[in-house]
Amino acid sequence: MTPNDRPIIGVLTQPLVESLKADPRFANKTSYIMASYINHLESSGARTIPLIFDGDLQTELAKLDHINGVFYCGGSADGPYVDFGKAIFEKAKKLNDAG
């Protein structure tokens, strides 16, 4: 398999949890992706790119035009993260329905 044959999967970043905000390694950060999610996808042959939940929505939605799928991290969600996840889903559905 050549590098260009590998699918590109967008991974939604998650809001930084309160317990990590105090950690100096996460200073000035607002979101993260657990390494285990990336490791799992990449061990299956995929390449990954972040879909940053609190980034510019139009920029993040534009990434969907260039990827093969989206990975939603597990757990509960609320607020702006849910809105972001729904926007990603709706655009992905629209692209899928269009072929």
ABEGO torsion letter per residue (X at the ends): XBAAABBBBBBBBBBBBAAAAABAAABGBABBBBAAAAAAAAAAGBBBBBBBAABBAAAAAAAAAABABBBBBBEBBBEAAAAAAAAAAAAAAAAAAAX
